[in-house]
Amino acid sequence: MSGTSLDGIDVAIIDITGSGYKAKINVLTNHSVPYPRKVREALLSISNANTHTSEISRLNFLLGELYAEAVEETAERGGIPLPTIRLIGCHGQTIYHEGQASAYLGKKVSSTLQIGESSVISERTGISVISNFRERDMAAGGKGAPLAPYLDYLLLRSRGRGRVAVNIGGIANLTAIPANSNTDKIIAFDTGPGNMVIDQLMSRITLGRQTFDRDGATAAAGQIDPKLLNKLLRDKYFRAKPPKTAGREQYGAEFVSKLLDTELSTEDLIATATALTAESIALGVRNFVMPEMRVDEIFVSGGGAHNPTLMGMLQKAMNSIPVLESTEAGLDVDAKEAIAFAVMAYETAHDRPSNVPKATGARRSVVLGKVTPNGPNGNGSSGRDRNGTSETAHSDSRAPVLAASRNGASHKARPTVKNTLKRQASGSKAKAAAR
C-alpha cells in the first residue's frame, strides 16, 4: 500500500502467532520502494480528479506489478525465501474515498476505491493475496476508516494509563484507548490533514524539486499566520462528531490552490499549514477524547513523527500531556499501518473480523477484505465462498502475512521494547507483512 502521501511502496515481513488481541507479532524485515516520478504524477492525476477510465485501468494493473516487485525485492534483501511467505495483505492505493453517503442517482451512496490489482500480485509471486479491506466495513454501515484501531488496541492498550495513538500520514488519525478498557470504549477518527497539505504546497512551490518539508526546516524558518490559521480551523469538519473520515477530497488540490492564493511567503505558508495539522489533532483530542477519558500520553507514528517542527507544535498544543514517538511504546513509527493491514489479512484468513465498529460506525464486526487465492491448484491452502468472498484458512497459527503500506520520510527503525511486537531487522520504512 501507498497512502495519501503517494511516496512509494513500503513492505514489511512479519511473523504472527496467536489470534485476536492475544496475537504476538515479530517484524522480520522491511523495505521501501519509491514510486517513479511519472507513476506518482499519474496517480495524482486520477486521485479525486476528472480522468479517463483507461488511466485507472492501466494504473491498477501497473501497481499490481510494482507491488509484486516490491515484495520480491524486500524478501531478497531480508534473506527470506519467497515460498515461505504464506499470505500477502495489500491495501492498495486509494484514489477516491467518500465515507459519508451522498445523494447519487436517487440513492444515498458512500464509496471507496483502491487500485493495485491483486490477481497480478498473486500470479507474479505465487502467493494468495487479501486486498480491498475497506469495502466490507462500508457495506456494514461504516465509513471504511480508520481501520488501524484494531492494531492500536492490540499493541498500545494499558491497564493503568489512558493513551492516544496518533498516526500522521497524508491524513492524520487517532485512536483513544481508556485505561483498562475494551474495544467498546475506543474513540477513533480522522482528525484532518496530516502531511498532505504540507507536501502538496512544497511540491507546487518548488515545481516538484521538493515533495515534503524535510526535518520541518521550511516551517521552522517561517511565522504562523494566526488569521489564516483561525479561518482554516473553522472548517466544519473539525467540529463534526466522530466517526468521521477525511481524504484528498477535502484537502487536495483545490484546498491547496486556495492557500497559494493567500500570497504568504513560502516559509510562512508552510509554517501555517504545519500548525493546521498540529492544532486540528489537538482539537480532536480536546473536543472528542478528553471529555470521555483521562489522557496520560500521546504516541505519534507515521511520517509526521519525523518532522520536529510539527512534533513541537503538537506538544505545545497539548500543554502538559507528553507527546512521544510510538517507538517509546514498542511500535516503530514507520511500521504501524503496514503491520495493521498484515494483522487484518491474517485475521481474515482465519475467518475472524478485524474492524472496530466503535471507530468506523459500522453496525457490526465483519471479516474484511477479498481473497485472491493461489496455491498448487490455484485455490490457496483452502477456499470457499462465504458472503460473496473466497476465504483462505490456515491450520498453522504462524500463518504468514505480508502487506505493502505507506509513510512519509525515510527513517531507520529502532528496536522495539514491547513483548507483543518484537523486531529483528529494520529498513528505511516499515509497513506490513507476516511470514
C-alpha positions as CSV (number, residue, x, y, z in Angstrom):
1,M,0.0,0.0,0.0
2,S,0.9,3.6,-0.5
3,G,-1.0,6.2,1.4
4,T,-2.2,9.6,0.5
5,S,1.4,10.9,0.5
6,L,2.0,8.8,-2.7
7,D,5.6,8.5,-1.9
8,G,6.0,4.8,-2.7
9,I,5.5,1.2,-1.7
10,D,6.5,0.1,1.8
11,V,6.8,-3.6,2.6
12,A,7.4,-5.4,5.9
13,I,7.6,-9.1,6.5
14,I,6.3,-10.4,9.9
15,D,5.6,-13.5,11.9
16,I,2.3,-13.7,13.6
17,T,1.4,-16.2,16.3
18,G,-1.8,-16.5,18.3
19,S,-5.0,-14.7,17.3
20,G,-7.2,-11.7,18.0
21,Y,-5.9,-9.4,20.8
22,K,-3.6,-12.1,22.1
23,A,-1.6,-12.2,18.9
24,K,2.2,-11.8,19.0
25,I,3.9,-10.0,16.2
26,N,7.5,-10.3,15.1
27,V,8.8,-7.9,12.4
28,L,11.5,-9.6,10.4
29,T,12.4,-7.1,7.8
30,N,11.1,-4.1,5.9
31,H,12.0,-2.0,2.9
32,S,10.6,0.9,0.9
33,V,10.5,1.3,-2.8
34,P,9.8,4.9,-4.0
35,Y,7.3,5.4,-6.8
36,P,9.0,6.5,-10.1
37,R,8.2,10.2,-10.6
38,K,5.9,9.6,-13.6
39,V,4.0,7.0,-11.7
40,R,3.4,9.4,-8.8
41,E,2.3,12.1,-11.1
42,A,-0.1,9.7,-12.9
43,L,-1.6,8.6,-9.5
44,L,-2.1,12.3,-8.5
45,S,-3.8,12.9,-11.8
46,I,-6.5,10.3,-11.1
47,S,-6.9,10.9,-7.4
48,N,-10.3,12.6,-6.8
49,A,-9.9,14.1,-10.3
50,N,-11.6,14.1,-13.7
51,T,-9.8,11.4,-15.7
52,H,-10.2,8.6,-18.2
53,T,-11.1,5.1,-17.3
54,S,-8.2,3.8,-19.3
55,E,-5.8,5.6,-16.9
56,I,-7.4,4.0,-13.9
57,S,-7.4,0.5,-15.5
58,R,-3.7,0.7,-16.6
59,L,-2.5,2.1,-13.3
60,N,-4.5,-0.7,-11.5
61,F,-2.5,-3.3,-13.3
62,L,0.8,-1.4,-13.2
63,L,0.6,-1.1,-9.4
64,G,0.0,-4.8,-9.2
65,E,3.3,-5.3,-11.0
66,L,5.1,-2.8,-8.8
67,Y,3.7,-4.3,-5.6
68,A,4.8,-7.8,-6.6
69,E,8.3,-6.5,-7.4
70,A,8.5,-4.7,-4.1
71,V,7.5,-7.9,-2.2
72,E,10.2,-9.9,-4.1
73,E,12.8,-7.2,-3.5
74,T,12.1,-7.0,0.2
75,A,12.2,-10.8,0.7
76,E,15.5,-11.0,-1.2
77,R,17.1,-8.1,0.8
78,G,15.9,-9.7,4.0
79,G,17.2,-13.2,3.1
80,I,13.7,-14.6,3.3
81,P,12.8,-17.2,0.7
82,L,9.6,-16.1,-1.2
83,P,7.9,-19.5,-0.9
84,T,8.0,-19.2,2.9
85,I,5.6,-16.2,2.8
86,R,2.1,-17.7,3.0
87,L,-0.1,-14.7,2.6
88,I,0.1,-11.2,1.2
89,G,-2.2,-8.4,2.6
90,C,-2.3,-5.4,0.3
91,H,-4.4,-2.4,1.0
92,G,-3.6,-0.8,-2.4
93,Q,-3.6,2.9,-3.4
94,T,-6.7,4.9,-2.6
95,I,-7.8,7.1,-5.4
96,Y,-11.2,8.0,-4.0
97,H,-12.8,7.7,-0.6
98,E,-16.2,9.1,0.4
99,G,-17.1,7.8,3.8
100,Q,-20.1,10.0,4.2
101,A,-23.0,8.9,2.0
102,S,-24.1,11.5,-0.5
103,A,-27.0,11.6,-3.0
104,Y,-26.3,9.9,-6.3
105,L,-28.8,8.8,-8.9
106,G,-31.7,8.6,-6.5
107,K,-29.8,6.8,-3.7
108,K,-27.5,7.8,-0.8
109,V,-24.1,6.2,-1.6
110,S,-20.8,6.1,0.2
111,S,-17.9,4.6,-1.7
112,T,-14.2,3.9,-1.8
113,L,-11.7,2.8,-4.5
114,Q,-8.3,1.3,-4.1
115,I,-6.2,0.1,-7.0
116,G,-3.3,-2.3,-7.3
117,E,-4.6,-5.5,-8.9
118,S,-4.4,-8.4,-6.5
119,S,-4.5,-11.0,-9.3
120,V,-1.3,-9.7,-10.7
121,I,0.4,-9.7,-7.3
122,S,-0.7,-13.3,-6.7
123,E,0.2,-14.5,-10.2
124,R,3.7,-12.9,-10.0
125,T,4.5,-14.1,-6.5
126,G,2.6,-17.4,-6.4
127,I,1.1,-16.3,-3.0
128,S,-2.5,-15.8,-2.0
129,V,-3.5,-12.1,-1.6
130,I,-6.0,-10.4,0.6
131,S,-7.0,-6.9,-0.6
132,N,-9.8,-4.3,-0.6
133,F,-10.2,-4.1,3.2
134,R,-12.4,-1.0,3.4
135,E,-15.5,-2.0,1.3
136,R,-17.0,-4.6,3.7
137,D,-16.9,-2.2,6.7
138,M,-18.7,0.4,4.5
139,A,-21.2,-2.2,3.3
140,A,-22.0,-2.8,7.0
141,G,-22.7,0.9,7.5
142,G,-19.2,2.1,8.5
143,K,-17.0,4.8,7.0
144,G,-14.3,2.3,6.0
145,A,-11.8,4.2,8.2
146,P,-9.9,4.3,10.4
147,L,-9.0,0.7,10.4
148,A,-5.8,1.0,12.4
149,P,-7.6,1.0,15.8
150,Y,-7.6,-2.8,15.7
151,L,-3.8,-2.8,15.9
152,D,-3.6,0.2,18.2
153,Y,-5.7,-1.6,20.8
154,L,-3.7,-4.8,20.3
155,L,-0.3,-3.2,20.9
156,L,-0.9,0.0,22.9
157,R,-3.7,-0.7,25.5
158,S,-2.7,-0.3,29.1
159,R,-4.1,-1.3,32.4
160,G,-3.3,2.0,34.2
161,R,-2.9,4.7,31.5
162,G,-5.2,6.4,29.1
163,R,-3.4,6.5,25.7
164,V,-4.0,8.2,22.4
165,A,-2.3,6.8,19.3
166,V,-1.9,9.4,16.6
167,N,-0.8,8.5,13.1
168,I,0.3,11.4,10.8
169,G,0.5,10.2,7.3
170,G,-1.1,12.1,4.4
171,I,-4.2,12.3,6.7
172,A,-3.9,12.3,10.5
173,N,-6.0,9.9,12.6
174,L,-6.2,9.0,16.2
175,T,-7.2,6.1,18.4
176,A,-8.0,6.9,22.1
177,I,-7.8,3.9,24.4
178,P,-9.0,4.4,28.0
179,A,-7.1,2.6,30.7
180,N,-8.1,-1.0,31.3
181,S,-10.9,-0.9,28.7
182,N,-12.3,-3.0,25.9
183,T,-12.8,-2.0,22.3
184,D,-16.3,-0.7,23.0
185,K,-14.7,2.2,24.8
186,I,-12.3,3.2,21.9
187,I,-12.7,6.6,20.3
188,A,-11.2,6.8,16.8
189,F,-11.4,9.1,13.8
190,D,-9.5,11.0,11.2
191,T,-8.6,14.4,12.7
192,G,-7.9,16.1,9.3
193,P,-4.8,16.8,7.2
194,G,-1.6,15.2,8.2
195,N,1.3,15.7,5.8
196,M,-0.9,16.0,2.8
197,V,-1.3,19.8,2.6
198,I,2.4,20.5,3.6
199,D,3.6,18.0,0.9
200,Q,1.4,19.5,-1.8
201,L,2.5,23.0,-1.0
202,M,6.2,22.1,-1.1
203,S,5.8,20.3,-4.3
204,R,3.9,23.0,-6.1
205,I,6.0,25.9,-4.8
206,T,9.3,24.1,-5.8
207,L,7.9,22.7,-9.0
208,G,8.4,19.2,-7.8
209,R,12.0,19.6,-6.6
210,Q,10.9,19.0,-3.0
211,T,7.9,16.8,-2.2
212,F,8.0,17.3,1.6
213,D,9.4,19.7,4.2
214,R,12.5,17.7,5.3
215,D,13.0,17.9,9.0
216,G,10.4,20.7,9.2
217,A,13.1,23.2,8.2
218,T,10.9,25.4,6.0
219,A,8.2,25.6,8.6
220,A,10.7,26.4,11.3
221,A,12.0,29.4,9.2
222,G,8.5,30.9,8.9
223,Q,5.9,32.5,11.1
224,I,2.4,31.2,11.6
225,D,-0.3,33.5,10.2
226,P,-2.9,33.5,13.0
227,K,-5.7,35.0,10.9
228,L,-5.4,32.3,8.2
229,L,-4.9,29.5,10.8
230,N,-8.1,30.5,12.7
231,K,-10.0,30.7,9.4
232,L,-8.9,27.2,8.4
233,L,-9.7,25.8,11.9
234,R,-13.3,27.0,11.5
235,D,-13.8,24.2,8.9
236,K,-17.0,22.3,9.9
237,Y,-15.1,19.0,9.6
238,F,-13.2,19.7,12.8
239,R,-16.4,20.3,14.7
240,A,-18.2,17.2,13.3
241,K,-18.6,14.4,15.8
242,P,-16.9,11.0,15.2
243,P,-17.0,8.6,13.5
244,K,-15.6,10.6,10.6
245,T,-13.1,10.2,7.8
246,A,-11.1,12.7,5.7
247,G,-9.1,12.5,2.5
248,R,-7.8,14.2,-0.6
249,E,-11.4,15.0,-1.4
250,Q,-11.3,17.7,1.4
251,Y,-7.6,18.5,1.5
252,G,-6.4,18.0,-2.1
253,A,-5.5,20.3,-5.0
254,E,-8.4,22.7,-4.6
255,F,-7.7,23.3,-0.9
256,V,-4.0,23.9,-1.6
257,S,-4.8,26.3,-4.5
258,K,-6.7,28.5,-2.1
259,L,-3.8,28.6,0.3
260,L,-1.4,29.6,-2.5
261,D,-3.8,32.4,-3.4
262,T,-3.0,34.0,0.0
263,E,0.4,35.1,-1.3
264,L,2.1,34.4,2.0
265,S,5.8,33.7,1.8
266,T,6.8,30.1,1.3
267,E,8.1,29.8,4.9
268,D,5.0,31.4,6.5
269,L,2.7,29.3,4.4
270,I,4.4,26.0,5.3
271,A,4.5,27.1,9.0
272,T,0.8,27.8,8.9
273,A,0.0,24.5,7.2
274,T,2.1,22.7,9.7
275,A,0.2,24.4,12.5
276,L,-3.1,23.4,10.9
277,T,-2.1,19.7,11.3
278,A,-0.9,20.1,14.9
279,E,-3.9,22.2,16.0
280,S,-6.5,20.1,14.3
281,I,-5.1,17.0,16.0
282,A,-5.2,18.8,19.3
283,L,-8.8,20.0,18.7
284,G,-9.8,16.4,18.1
285,V,-8.2,15.3,21.4
286,R,-9.7,18.2,23.4
287,N,-13.2,18.1,21.9
288,F,-13.9,14.4,21.5
289,V,-11.4,12.5,23.7
290,M,-10.7,14.4,26.9
291,P,-14.4,14.8,27.8
292,E,-14.7,11.0,27.7
293,M,-11.4,9.8,29.3
294,R,-8.2,10.7,31.0
295,V,-5.3,11.2,28.6
296,D,-1.9,10.3,30.1
297,E,0.2,10.2,27.0
298,I,0.1,10.6,23.2
299,F,2.1,8.3,20.9
300,V,2.8,9.5,17.4
301,S,3.6,7.4,14.4
302,G,3.8,8.0,10.6
303,G,5.9,10.3,8.5
304,G,4.9,13.3,10.6
305,A,6.8,11.9,13.5
306,H,10.0,12.8,11.7
307,N,9.1,16.4,11.5
308,P,10.4,18.1,14.7
309,T,8.6,21.4,13.9
310,L,5.3,19.6,13.7
311,M,6.0,17.5,16.8
312,G,7.0,20.6,18.7
313,M,3.8,22.4,17.7
314,L,1.7,19.4,18.7
315,Q,3.4,19.2,22.1
316,K,2.7,22.9,22.7
317,A,-0.9,22.5,21.7
318,M,-1.3,19.6,24.1
319,N,0.2,21.5,27.0
320,S,1.4,19.1,29.8
321,I,0.3,15.9,28.1
322,P,3.5,14.1,26.9
323,V,3.7,13.7,23.1
324,L,6.0,10.8,22.3
325,E,7.1,8.8,19.3
326,S,5.3,5.4,19.2
327,T,8.7,3.7,19.4
328,E,8.6,4.6,23.1
329,A,5.7,2.2,23.5
330,G,7.3,-0.5,21.4
331,L,5.8,0.3,18.0
332,D,8.1,1.6,15.2
333,V,6.8,4.9,13.9
334,D,7.0,3.8,10.3
335,A,5.5,0.4,10.7
336,K,2.1,0.8,12.3
337,E,-0.3,0.9,9.4
338,A,1.6,-1.7,7.4
339,I,1.5,-4.1,10.4
340,A,-2.2,-3.2,10.9
341,F,-3.1,-4.5,7.4
342,A,-0.9,-7.5,7.8
343,V,-2.8,-8.4,11.0
344,M,-6.1,-7.8,9.4
345,A,-5.2,-10.0,6.5
346,Y,-4.2,-12.7,9.0
347,E,-7.5,-12.4,10.8
348,T,-9.4,-12.6,7.5
349,A,-7.5,-15.8,6.6
350,H,-8.8,-17.3,9.8
351,D,-12.4,-16.1,9.2
352,R,-12.2,-13.5,12.1
353,P,-13.5,-9.9,12.0
354,S,-11.0,-7.1,12.4
355,N,-12.9,-3.8,12.1
356,V,-13.7,-1.8,15.2
357,P,-17.4,-0.7,14.9
358,K,-17.0,2.0,17.5
359,A,-14.3,3.5,15.3
360,T,-15.8,3.2,11.9
361,G,-19.5,3.4,12.7
362,A,-20.3,0.0,11.3
363,R,-23.3,-1.8,12.5
364,R,-21.3,-4.9,13.4
365,S,-17.9,-6.5,13.3
366,V,-17.2,-8.0,9.9
367,V,-14.5,-10.1,8.2
368,L,-12.6,-7.6,6.0
369,G,-11.0,-8.0,2.6
370,K,-11.3,-10.1,-0.5
371,V,-9.1,-13.1,-1.2
372,T,-7.3,-13.9,-4.5
373,P,-6.2,-17.5,-3.9
374,N,-3.0,-19.1,-5.2
375,G,-1.5,-22.5,-4.5
376,P,-0.8,-25.9,-6.0
377,N,-4.3,-25.9,-7.7
378,G,-4.7,-22.2,-7.8
379,N,-7.0,-22.3,-4.8
380,G,-4.7,-21.3,-1.9
381,S,-4.5,-23.6,1.1
382,S,-8.2,-23.9,1.1
383,G,-11.0,-21.8,-0.5
384,R,-14.7,-21.5,0.0
385,D,-17.2,-18.8,-0.9
386,R,-18.8,-17.1,2.1
387,N,-20.9,-13.9,1.8
388,G,-19.5,-13.4,-1.7
389,T,-15.9,-13.6,-0.7
390,S,-13.5,-16.5,-1.2
391,E,-11.6,-17.1,2.1
392,T,-8.4,-18.9,2.9
393,A,-8.0,-20.6,6.3
394,H,-4.7,-21.9,7.7
395,S,-4.4,-24.5,10.4
396,D,-0.9,-23.2,11.4
397,S,-1.2,-20.3,13.9
398,R,2.0,-18.9,12.3
399,A,0.3,-18.2,9.0
400,P,2.5,-15.5,7.5
401,V,1.1,-12.3,6.2
402,L,2.7,-9.7,4.1
403,A,1.4,-6.3,3.1
404,A,2.6,-3.2,1.4
405,S,1.8,0.2,3.0
406,R,2.8,3.8,3.4
407,N,4.6,6.5,5.2
408,G,6.4,9.8,4.8
409,A,10.1,10.3,5.3
410,S,12.9,7.7,5.3
411,H,13.8,6.6,8.8
412,K,15.9,3.9,10.3
413,A,13.6,1.8,12.6
414,R,14.6,1.5,16.2
415,P,14.3,-1.8,18.1
416,T,11.0,-2.2,19.9
417,V,10.8,-2.7,23.6
418,K,7.4,-4.5,23.9
419,N,6.9,-8.2,24.2
420,T,3.9,-8.1,21.9
421,L,5.9,-6.7,19.0
422,K,9.4,-7.9,18.6
423,R,11.8,-6.6,16.0
424,Q,14.7,-8.5,14.3
425,A,15.6,-6.3,11.3
426,S,14.9,-2.8,10.2
427,G,14.7,-0.9,6.9
428,S,14.2,2.6,5.8
429,K,10.4,2.4,6.3
430,A,8.2,-0.3,7.7
431,K,4.8,-1.4,6.5
432,A,3.0,-4.6,6.7
433,A,3.5,-8.3,6.3
434,A,3.6,-11.6,8.0
435,R,5.6,-14.6,7.4
